[in-house]
Amino acid sequence: MFFRDVCEYVDSEDISASRSVTYLQKVLSSPDSVTHNRSDNVKAPDHLVKAEEIKASIEHLLKDEKEHVSSIVELAFGMIHHLIAYGMDTKYGEHKDVHYGIPALLRSKNDDSIAMLFERLDTLRHGRWYGGKGDGEVVEETLKIIEQIESWCRE
């Protein structure tokens, strides 16, 4: 529904592609974009189940972590997204289904430290895909971020 609304807006305003991208970036970075309330489809327990499934995959890859650093970081990013959705839903009755705007939504709820952890893992993620930096230290930091977010979402 959200994507259709944005497309209809862009069509109705007959604006250029670059302006539509700018508009979409602005909308997605807003704390209100793609925010779901408890009545929406994915319920908090479903996010927790998904996070646990991803965690099992991460634990499997940790057996040979040096060969799977990028995969571990990428899976961890998906996992913390589900954990944050679970925590936001149980604490505030709302969450985001896309990663854009999560830090802004967290900060709007005074959860700055969780926003910073999310941003840090996103930075590690980009470094793994585009910069190729890191090794065991990246995995260690990633696991610490997961642990902190798990603790927060279960408070």
Rosetta constraint file for C-alpha pairs under 8 A:
AtomPair CA 1 CA 5 HARMONIC 6.22 0.50
AtomPair CA 2 CA 6 HARMONIC 6.41 0.50
AtomPair CA 2 CA 34 HARMONIC 6.66 0.50
AtomPair CA 3 CA 7 HARMONIC 6.23 0.50
AtomPair CA 4 CA 8 HARMONIC 6.05 0.50
AtomPair CA 5 CA 9 HARMONIC 6.19 0.50
AtomPair CA 6 CA 10 HARMONIC 6.21 0.50
AtomPair CA 6 CA 24 HARMONIC 7.24 0.50
AtomPair CA 7 CA 11 HARMONIC 6.11 0.50
AtomPair CA 8 CA 12 HARMONIC 5.93 0.50
AtomPair CA 9 CA 13 HARMONIC 6.13 0.50
AtomPair CA 10 CA 14 HARMONIC 6.09 0.50
AtomPair CA 10 CA 15 HARMONIC 6.14 0.50
AtomPair CA 10 CA 20 HARMONIC 6.12 0.50
AtomPair CA 11 CA 15 HARMONIC 7.21 0.50
AtomPair CA 15 CA 19 HARMONIC 6.29 0.50
AtomPair CA 15 CA 20 HARMONIC 6.48 0.50
AtomPair CA 16 CA 20 HARMONIC 6.17 0.50
AtomPair CA 17 CA 21 HARMONIC 6.22 0.50
AtomPair CA 18 CA 22 HARMONIC 6.26 0.50
AtomPair CA 19 CA 23 HARMONIC 6.05 0.50
AtomPair CA 20 CA 24 HARMONIC 6.04 0.50
AtomPair CA 21 CA 25 HARMONIC 6.08 0.50
AtomPair CA 22 CA 26 HARMONIC 6.18 0.50
AtomPair CA 23 CA 27 HARMONIC 6.19 0.50
AtomPair CA 24 CA 28 HARMONIC 6.02 0.50
AtomPair CA 25 CA 29 HARMONIC 6.07 0.50
AtomPair CA 26 CA 30 HARMONIC 6.36 0.50
AtomPair CA 27 CA 33 HARMONIC 5.92 0.50
AtomPair CA 28 CA 33 HARMONIC 5.39 0.50
AtomPair CA 28 CA 34 HARMONIC 7.53 0.50
AtomPair CA 28 CA 100 HARMONIC 5.60 0.50
AtomPair CA 28 CA 101 HARMONIC 5.89 0.50
AtomPair CA 29 CA 33 HARMONIC 7.15 0.50
AtomPair CA 29 CA 100 HARMONIC 5.74 0.50
AtomPair CA 29 CA 101 HARMONIC 4.32 0.50
AtomPair CA 29 CA 104 HARMONIC 7.16 0.50
AtomPair CA 30 CA 101 HARMONIC 5.73 0.50
AtomPair CA 30 CA 104 HARMONIC 6.85 0.50
AtomPair CA 30 CA 105 HARMONIC 7.78 0.50
AtomPair CA 31 CA 35 HARMONIC 7.61 0.50
AtomPair CA 31 CA 101 HARMONIC 5.55 0.50
AtomPair CA 31 CA 102 HARMONIC 7.08 0.50
AtomPair CA 31 CA 104 HARMONIC 5.22 0.50
AtomPair CA 31 CA 105 HARMONIC 4.44 0.50
AtomPair CA 31 CA 108 HARMONIC 7.36 0.50
AtomPair CA 32 CA 105 HARMONIC 7.42 0.50
AtomPair CA 33 CA 96 HARMONIC 7.67 0.50
AtomPair CA 33 CA 101 HARMONIC 7.16 0.50
AtomPair CA 34 CA 96 HARMONIC 5.64 0.50
AtomPair CA 34 CA 97 HARMONIC 6.42 0.50
AtomPair CA 34 CA 98 HARMONIC 6.94 0.50
AtomPair CA 35 CA 94 HARMONIC 6.39 0.50
AtomPair CA 35 CA 95 HARMONIC 5.34 0.50
AtomPair CA 35 CA 96 HARMONIC 4.51 0.50
AtomPair CA 35 CA 97 HARMONIC 6.98 0.50
AtomPair CA 36 CA 40 HARMONIC 6.03 0.50
AtomPair CA 36 CA 94 HARMONIC 5.19 0.50
AtomPair CA 36 CA 95 HARMONIC 5.26 0.50
AtomPair CA 36 CA 96 HARMONIC 5.98 0.50
AtomPair CA 36 CA 97 HARMONIC 7.40 0.50
AtomPair CA 37 CA 89 HARMONIC 7.39 0.50
AtomPair CA 37 CA 93 HARMONIC 5.65 0.50
AtomPair CA 37 CA 94 HARMONIC 4.29 0.50
AtomPair CA 37 CA 95 HARMONIC 6.70 0.50
AtomPair CA 38 CA 43 HARMONIC 6.56 0.50
AtomPair CA 38 CA 44 HARMONIC 7.83 0.50
AtomPair CA 38 CA 89 HARMONIC 6.65 0.50
AtomPair CA 38 CA 93 HARMONIC 5.48 0.50
AtomPair CA 38 CA 94 HARMONIC 6.11 0.50
AtomPair CA 39 CA 43 HARMONIC 7.95 0.50
AtomPair CA 42 CA 46 HARMONIC 6.26 0.50
AtomPair CA 42 CA 47 HARMONIC 7.16 0.50
AtomPair CA 43 CA 47 HARMONIC 6.74 0.50
AtomPair CA 43 CA 86 HARMONIC 8.00 0.50
AtomPair CA 43 CA 89 HARMONIC 7.98 0.50
AtomPair CA 44 CA 48 HARMONIC 6.53 0.50
AtomPair CA 44 CA 85 HARMONIC 6.99 0.50
AtomPair CA 44 CA 86 HARMONIC 4.64 0.50
AtomPair CA 44 CA 87 HARMONIC 7.78 0.50
AtomPair CA 44 CA 89 HARMONIC 5.88 0.50
AtomPair CA 44 CA 90 HARMONIC 6.66 0.50
AtomPair CA 45 CA 49 HARMONIC 6.22 0.50
AtomPair CA 45 CA 86 HARMONIC 6.92 0.50
AtomPair CA 46 CA 50 HARMONIC 6.26 0.50
AtomPair CA 47 CA 51 HARMONIC 6.16 0.50
AtomPair CA 47 CA 82 HARMONIC 4.96 0.50
AtomPair CA 47 CA 83 HARMONIC 6.62 0.50
AtomPair CA 47 CA 85 HARMONIC 6.61 0.50
AtomPair CA 47 CA 86 HARMONIC 5.57 0.50
AtomPair CA 48 CA 52 HARMONIC 6.22 0.50
AtomPair CA 48 CA 82 HARMONIC 6.49 0.50
AtomPair CA 48 CA 83 HARMONIC 6.17 0.50
AtomPair CA 48 CA 86 HARMONIC 6.06 0.50
AtomPair CA 49 CA 53 HARMONIC 6.27 0.50
AtomPair CA 50 CA 54 HARMONIC 6.24 0.50
AtomPair CA 50 CA 79 HARMONIC 7.44 0.50
AtomPair CA 50 CA 82 HARMONIC 6.76 0.50
AtomPair CA 51 CA 55 HARMONIC 6.09 0.50
AtomPair CA 51 CA 78 HARMONIC 7.76 0.50
AtomPair CA 51 CA 79 HARMONIC 4.76 0.50
AtomPair CA 51 CA 80 HARMONIC 7.22 0.50
AtomPair CA 51 CA 82 HARMONIC 5.54 0.50
AtomPair CA 51 CA 83 HARMONIC 6.16 0.50
AtomPair CA 52 CA 56 HARMONIC 6.31 0.50
AtomPair CA 52 CA 79 HARMONIC 7.83 0.50
AtomPair CA 53 CA 57 HARMONIC 6.64 0.50
AtomPair CA 54 CA 58 HARMONIC 6.28 0.50
AtomPair CA 54 CA 75 HARMONIC 6.51 0.50
AtomPair CA 54 CA 76 HARMONIC 7.57 0.50
AtomPair CA 54 CA 78 HARMONIC 7.69 0.50
AtomPair CA 54 CA 79 HARMONIC 5.91 0.50
AtomPair CA 55 CA 59 HARMONIC 6.14 0.50
AtomPair CA 55 CA 76 HARMONIC 7.60 0.50
AtomPair CA 55 CA 79 HARMONIC 6.93 0.50
AtomPair CA 56 CA 60 HARMONIC 6.30 0.50
AtomPair CA 57 CA 61 HARMONIC 6.37 0.50
AtomPair CA 57 CA 75 HARMONIC 7.98 0.50
AtomPair CA 58 CA 62 HARMONIC 6.13 0.50
AtomPair CA 58 CA 72 HARMONIC 5.70 0.50
AtomPair CA 58 CA 75 HARMONIC 6.78 0.50
AtomPair CA 58 CA 76 HARMONIC 7.36 0.50
AtomPair CA 59 CA 63 HARMONIC 7.09 0.50
AtomPair CA 61 CA 65 HARMONIC 5.93 0.50
AtomPair CA 61 CA 68 HARMONIC 6.29 0.50
AtomPair CA 61 CA 72 HARMONIC 6.81 0.50
AtomPair CA 62 CA 68 HARMONIC 7.57 0.50
AtomPair CA 62 CA 72 HARMONIC 7.64 0.50
AtomPair CA 64 CA 68 HARMONIC 6.73 0.50
AtomPair CA 65 CA 69 HARMONIC 5.78 0.50
AtomPair CA 65 CA 72 HARMONIC 7.68 0.50
AtomPair CA 65 CA 136 HARMONIC 7.24 0.50
AtomPair CA 65 CA 139 HARMONIC 7.54 0.50
AtomPair CA 66 CA 135 HARMONIC 6.34 0.50
AtomPair CA 66 CA 136 HARMONIC 6.54 0.50
AtomPair CA 68 CA 72 HARMONIC 6.01 0.50
AtomPair CA 69 CA 73 HARMONIC 6.22 0.50
AtomPair CA 69 CA 128 HARMONIC 7.64 0.50
AtomPair CA 69 CA 134 HARMONIC 7.96 0.50
AtomPair CA 69 CA 135 HARMONIC 6.36 0.50
AtomPair CA 69 CA 136 HARMONIC 7.55 0.50
AtomPair CA 69 CA 138 HARMONIC 7.51 0.50
AtomPair CA 69 CA 139 HARMONIC 6.38 0.50
AtomPair CA 70 CA 74 HARMONIC 6.10 0.50
AtomPair CA 70 CA 125 HARMONIC 7.32 0.50
AtomPair CA 70 CA 128 HARMONIC 5.43 0.50
AtomPair CA 70 CA 129 HARMONIC 6.78 0.50
AtomPair CA 71 CA 75 HARMONIC 5.99 0.50
AtomPair CA 72 CA 76 HARMONIC 5.96 0.50
AtomPair CA 72 CA 139 HARMONIC 7.17 0.50
AtomPair CA 73 CA 77 HARMONIC 6.20 0.50
AtomPair CA 73 CA 121 HARMONIC 7.58 0.50
AtomPair CA 73 CA 124 HARMONIC 7.28 0.50
AtomPair CA 73 CA 125 HARMONIC 5.81 0.50
AtomPair CA 73 CA 128 HARMONIC 7.71 0.50
AtomPair CA 73 CA 138 HARMONIC 7.97 0.50
AtomPair CA 73 CA 139 HARMONIC 6.97 0.50
AtomPair CA 73 CA 142 HARMONIC 6.50 0.50
AtomPair CA 74 CA 78 HARMONIC 6.60 0.50
AtomPair CA 74 CA 125 HARMONIC 6.11 0.50
AtomPair CA 75 CA 79 HARMONIC 6.08 0.50
AtomPair CA 76 CA 80 HARMONIC 6.07 0.50
AtomPair CA 76 CA 142 HARMONIC 7.05 0.50
AtomPair CA 76 CA 143 HARMONIC 7.96 0.50
AtomPair CA 76 CA 146 HARMONIC 7.04 0.50
AtomPair CA 77 CA 81 HARMONIC 6.23 0.50
AtomPair CA 77 CA 118 HARMONIC 7.91 0.50
AtomPair CA 77 CA 121 HARMONIC 6.54 0.50
AtomPair CA 77 CA 122 HARMONIC 6.90 0.50
AtomPair CA 77 CA 125 HARMONIC 7.47 0.50
AtomPair CA 78 CA 82 HARMONIC 6.50 0.50
AtomPair CA 79 CA 83 HARMONIC 6.22 0.50
AtomPair CA 79 CA 146 HARMONIC 7.93 0.50
AtomPair CA 80 CA 84 HARMONIC 5.85 0.50
AtomPair CA 80 CA 118 HARMONIC 7.47 0.50
AtomPair CA 80 CA 146 HARMONIC 6.42 0.50
AtomPair CA 80 CA 149 HARMONIC 6.86 0.50
AtomPair CA 80 CA 150 HARMONIC 7.99 0.50
AtomPair CA 81 CA 85 HARMONIC 6.16 0.50
AtomPair CA 81 CA 99 HARMONIC 6.90 0.50
AtomPair CA 82 CA 86 HARMONIC 6.12 0.50
AtomPair CA 83 CA 87 HARMONIC 6.09 0.50
AtomPair CA 83 CA 149 HARMONIC 6.96 0.50
AtomPair CA 83 CA 150 HARMONIC 6.59 0.50
AtomPair CA 83 CA 153 HARMONIC 6.44 0.50
AtomPair CA 84 CA 88 HARMONIC 5.84 0.50
AtomPair CA 84 CA 95 HARMONIC 7.75 0.50
AtomPair CA 84 CA 149 HARMONIC 7.24 0.50
AtomPair CA 84 CA 153 HARMONIC 6.59 0.50
AtomPair CA 85 CA 89 HARMONIC 5.94 0.50
AtomPair CA 85 CA 94 HARMONIC 7.79 0.50
AtomPair CA 85 CA 95 HARMONIC 5.01 0.50
AtomPair CA 85 CA 96 HARMONIC 6.36 0.50
AtomPair CA 85 CA 97 HARMONIC 7.42 0.50
AtomPair CA 86 CA 90 HARMONIC 6.12 0.50
AtomPair CA 86 CA 95 HARMONIC 7.63 0.50
AtomPair CA 86 CA 153 HARMONIC 6.70 0.50
AtomPair CA 87 CA 91 HARMONIC 5.87 0.50
AtomPair CA 87 CA 152 HARMONIC 7.26 0.50
AtomPair CA 87 CA 153 HARMONIC 4.09 0.50
AtomPair CA 87 CA 154 HARMONIC 6.89 0.50
AtomPair CA 88 CA 92 HARMONIC 5.37 0.50
AtomPair CA 88 CA 93 HARMONIC 6.53 0.50
AtomPair CA 88 CA 94 HARMONIC 5.81 0.50
AtomPair CA 88 CA 95 HARMONIC 5.35 0.50
AtomPair CA 88 CA 153 HARMONIC 7.56 0.50
AtomPair CA 89 CA 93 HARMONIC 4.23 0.50
AtomPair CA 89 CA 94 HARMONIC 4.58 0.50
AtomPair CA 89 CA 95 HARMONIC 5.49 0.50
AtomPair CA 90 CA 94 HARMONIC 7.90 0.50
AtomPair CA 96 CA 101 HARMONIC 7.84 0.50
AtomPair CA 96 CA 102 HARMONIC 6.56 0.50
AtomPair CA 98 CA 102 HARMONIC 7.68 0.50
AtomPair CA 101 CA 105 HARMONIC 6.20 0.50
AtomPair CA 102 CA 106 HARMONIC 6.09 0.50
AtomPair CA 102 CA 115 HARMONIC 7.23 0.50
AtomPair CA 103 CA 107 HARMONIC 6.06 0.50
AtomPair CA 103 CA 112 HARMONIC 7.74 0.50
AtomPair CA 103 CA 114 HARMONIC 7.83 0.50
AtomPair CA 103 CA 115 HARMONIC 4.41 0.50
AtomPair CA 103 CA 116 HARMONIC 7.30 0.50
AtomPair CA 103 CA 118 HARMONIC 7.02 0.50
AtomPair CA 103 CA 119 HARMONIC 7.19 0.50
AtomPair CA 104 CA 108 HARMONIC 6.12 0.50
AtomPair CA 104 CA 115 HARMONIC 7.50 0.50
AtomPair CA 105 CA 109 HARMONIC 6.60 0.50
AtomPair CA 106 CA 110 HARMONIC 6.39 0.50
AtomPair CA 106 CA 111 HARMONIC 5.02 0.50
AtomPair CA 106 CA 112 HARMONIC 6.38 0.50
AtomPair CA 106 CA 114 HARMONIC 7.06 0.50
AtomPair CA 106 CA 115 HARMONIC 5.72 0.50
AtomPair CA 107 CA 111 HARMONIC 5.19 0.50
AtomPair CA 107 CA 112 HARMONIC 4.97 0.50
AtomPair CA 107 CA 115 HARMONIC 6.55 0.50
AtomPair CA 111 CA 115 HARMONIC 6.45 0.50
AtomPair CA 112 CA 116 HARMONIC 6.19 0.50
AtomPair CA 113 CA 117 HARMONIC 6.29 0.50
AtomPair CA 114 CA 118 HARMONIC 6.18 0.50
AtomPair CA 114 CA 149 HARMONIC 6.75 0.50
AtomPair CA 114 CA 152 HARMONIC 7.94 0.50
AtomPair CA 115 CA 119 HARMONIC 6.20 0.50
AtomPair CA 116 CA 120 HARMONIC 6.00 0.50
AtomPair CA 117 CA 121 HARMONIC 6.23 0.50
AtomPair CA 117 CA 145 HARMONIC 6.23 0.50
AtomPair CA 117 CA 149 HARMONIC 7.85 0.50
AtomPair CA 118 CA 122 HARMONIC 6.22 0.50
AtomPair CA 119 CA 123 HARMONIC 6.18 0.50
AtomPair CA 120 CA 124 HARMONIC 6.29 0.50
AtomPair CA 121 CA 125 HARMONIC 5.99 0.50
AtomPair CA 121 CA 142 HARMONIC 6.64 0.50
AtomPair CA 121 CA 145 HARMONIC 7.38 0.50
AtomPair CA 122 CA 126 HARMONIC 6.23 0.50
AtomPair CA 123 CA 127 HARMONIC 6.20 0.50
AtomPair CA 124 CA 128 HARMONIC 6.20 0.50
AtomPair CA 124 CA 138 HARMONIC 7.17 0.50
AtomPair CA 125 CA 129 HARMONIC 6.43 0.50
AtomPair CA 126 CA 130 HARMONIC 5.73 0.50
AtomPair CA 126 CA 131 HARMONIC 7.15 0.50
AtomPair CA 127 CA 131 HARMONIC 4.54 0.50
AtomPair CA 127 CA 132 HARMONIC 5.86 0.50
AtomPair CA 127 CA 133 HARMONIC 5.91 0.50
AtomPair CA 127 CA 134 HARMONIC 7.87 0.50
AtomPair CA 128 CA 132 HARMONIC 4.61 0.50
AtomPair CA 128 CA 133 HARMONIC 5.81 0.50
AtomPair CA 128 CA 134 HARMONIC 7.01 0.50
AtomPair CA 134 CA 138 HARMONIC 5.35 0.50
AtomPair CA 135 CA 139 HARMONIC 6.60 0.50
AtomPair CA 136 CA 140 HARMONIC 6.06 0.50
AtomPair CA 137 CA 141 HARMONIC 6.16 0.50
AtomPair CA 138 CA 142 HARMONIC 6.02 0.50
AtomPair CA 139 CA 143 HARMONIC 6.15 0.50
AtomPair CA 140 CA 144 HARMONIC 6.34 0.50
AtomPair CA 141 CA 145 HARMONIC 6.27 0.50
AtomPair CA 142 CA 146 HARMONIC 6.33 0.50
AtomPair CA 143 CA 147 HARMONIC 6.19 0.50
AtomPair CA 144 CA 148 HARMONIC 6.23 0.50
AtomPair CA 145 CA 149 HARMONIC 6.19 0.50
AtomPair CA 146 CA 150 HARMONIC 5.98 0.50
AtomPair CA 147 CA 151 HARMONIC 6.19 0.50
AtomPair CA 148 CA 152 HARMONIC 6.27 0.50
AtomPair CA 149 CA 153 HARMONIC 6.09 0.50
AtomPair CA 150 CA 154 HARMONIC 6.36 0.50
AtomPair CA 151 CA 155 HARMONIC 6.37 0.50
